């Protein structure tokens, strides 16, 4: 009778956008950038086959919670987590996960790390942003173009909605790039690791209409502010904020967008 060969790891699932990090040098650089300390509450999003997870489990005097949506991958990871309450594997969708509740359970704010699936990276960042009070920082891998948008400065091509939505609450630092060969299967694009640190005090408190105004402005980024915001603010109101109505949206600082949003608040939206 022929011997049955042991089953290998489950294949990547396209619907989850899976590209598994496997490069030991890249993993070492990520852990070094994270610099885990005693008392940290680490959270890995998307541990996959566990290459980074094993390095995080080796960090002494810190807790680790891993969030994996794929039940087959989670089953393969379960044996790496001991009986200690300091380590837990959650079979869950990070887009629905209660990070505030986890921080309360752990007794302190969380440090997020992980290889975020490209297909949900922006909504996941917004989900984490909504719970920023429960988070210390993020060290995450994203598509290189997304990291460029996060870290962009006014007047540059990559500056836009994602930059502006994170700016009041977080400080961004692009750390290093990762080529396709660091992952299996190799993606068709480069990745980058970014550090997002939650500010102890926000740069400013966004006005009620901040998000809506930013979205409207960058829906027509080639238009002038006067034309892009024509349904929200008139030329005179924009000028009264000390901003040129003929300026293009990508030239304004986050604080200037907030001035416009405050003006929109006063008009009742």
Buried (B, 14 or more C-beta within 10 A) or exposed (E): EEEEEEEEEBEBEEEBBBBBBBBEEBBEBBBEBBEBEEEBBBBBBBBBBBBBBEBBBEBEEBBBBBBBBBEEBBEBBEEBBEEEEBBBBBBEBBEEBEBBEBBEBBEBBBBBBBBBBBBBBBEBBBBBBEBBEBBBBBBBBBBBBBBBBBBBEBEBEBBBBBBBBBBBBBBBBBBEEBBBEBBBEEBEEBBBBBBBBBEEEEBBEBBEBBBBBBEBBBEBBEBBBBEBBBEBBEBEBBBEBEBBBEBBBBBBBBEBBBBBBBBBBEEEE
